Structure formats: structure tokens, C-alpha cells
Amino acid sequence: MRLRGKTAVCAVAAAAAFTGLTVTAASATATAPATASPVLAPAAESPCPYSGSHPILRIGSSGAAVKHAQCLINLYGYGISVDGRFGSETNYAVKDVQGRCRITRDGAIGLNTWNCLHPDKLPNPR
């Protein structure tokens, strides 16, 4: 899946900001900060804030947990709609992320996939 224009810039900037890197627009390269290892922002300042549970999600699921998963997926360079509806676009991205994390590519977001999607957990699709 290719990203274009502002979506690509936003995805790169969000991923970099979340990991403590800085991105320059002119070169679109990431450089490590001069400080110690990055510290994750509190949940309220997270690029994908969410305070609910992390249920098992699959095609047909909908709601805030799906929006959260879609937002997290987009942190890794996908450009899917954050609409709260788990459809074919989300399913394709989930399977791709699962492959990048070397976990079962079943399209369902369960414990292993939630851990894969959260950048503070391992493995993650970077």
C-alpha cells in the first residue's frame, strides 16, 4: 500500500514523534535525539489515545476499539480510514502487519496483534 502527500508526511511524523525521533520536512529523514532513550508519552498525549479494553476484533467489528486499532495501524505507514468499521481495507492491513510481526496472519486482532500494533510492545512491525 502506497502513501501519498500529506498522509505520508503525517504517518512519518506521527511514527517519529511517538518514538522520540525528529523529522525534517526537507530531507524526510529521521535523526535520533541528543537525549537519552525516548520515553513514551502518557496515554492522553498518545497519537492514538484510547482508554477502553482491547477485545478481539475481526471483519464486521465496529466501535472505538476498531478506531484505535486503525489509528495504530496507520502509525506504521498504512493509510487506512479511521472510521471504526473493520472492513476489507482494515483486514488487509491487519494481515500485512501480522506478517511483518511474524505472527499468525488470520486478520483477527487478538492479544498478539494488539501487542504487535502497540509501539511500546514487542514485536512491532517496524
N, C-alpha and C positions, 0 to 999 in steps of 0.2 A: 504494500500500500504506500503510495507516494503522498507526501505533504506538499502543499503549495503556499506561497506567500505568507500572509500573516499567521496562518495556522502553524506552519513550520517554525516560524520565529517564536511564537508563543510556546509551542511544545518544547523547543530547545531551551528557552529562557526559564520555563517552569521547572524542567528537569534539572537545569543547572542551579537554579536558586534553591531547590529542595536539597541538593547535595552540597551546597556551600561553595559552588563554583561561580565565577563571574564570566559573562559572555559579552564580547564586544560585537556590536552590530556590523561594523565594517569588515571584520575578518570572520565572523561567525565561528570563532574558536573559543574553547573553554580553557581557562587557566586556573590553576589551584591558588587559593588564597594564601597570604603570607602567614596566617594564623595557624593554630593547631588544627587537628582534625575537625571536620564540620560537626555541628550539633544539630539534631533535627529540631525544627520549630515546634512549639506547642500546637496541639490539635486545632486551636482556634485560628492559628496563623497558617495552617497547612493549606497547600494548594487544593486539597480535596477534603475540606472539613466534613466530618461525619461523626455522630455520637451514638449511632444505633448498633445493632448486632451485625454480625457477618454471616447471614444464613447461606444455605446452598442455593445458588441461582442457576437457572438454565433458560433455554428458549421458552418464552411465554411469561417469565417473571417480570414484575414491574415494581416501581416504587423507588424510595430514597436509597436503598442498598444498591440497586442497579445503577442509579446515577453515580453513586460513589465509585463503584467498580468501573464504570465508563470513564470517569474522571481519571482514575488511577491508570487505566489502560492508555489514555492519551498522554500521560507523563512519559511514556516510553516511545513516543513518536507516531502513534496512530492518530487518525483524525476522525474518529467516530463521533456520532451525535450523542450528546449527553442529555438524553430525553427520558430516561427512566424506564425505557422499554427494551427488554432483552430480545432482540430480533436477530436476523441473519447477519447483519453487519457486526453486531457485538459478538455473536457466536464465532464468526471468522477470526476476529481479533483475539478472542479468548484462546482459541485453539493455537493461533500463532504464538501468543505469549507463552502458553503452556509448553510448546515445543522449544522455545528459547530458554525456558527454565528446566528443561529436561524432565518434565513430569507428564503424566498421562494426558494425552490430547483428546479429552472427551467433550470439551465445550462447556462443561459444568464448572461453576465457580464454587469449589468447596474449600476446605481448610488449606490444602497445599497451594491452590491457586490464589487464595487470599494472601497467603504468605509470600507468594511469588510477586503479586501486584504491589504489596507494600514495600517501598524502597528501603525501609529500616529493617527488613527481614531478609533472610537468605533462603533459597536462591532468589534472585530477581533477574528480570530479563535484560539487564544491561550488558 
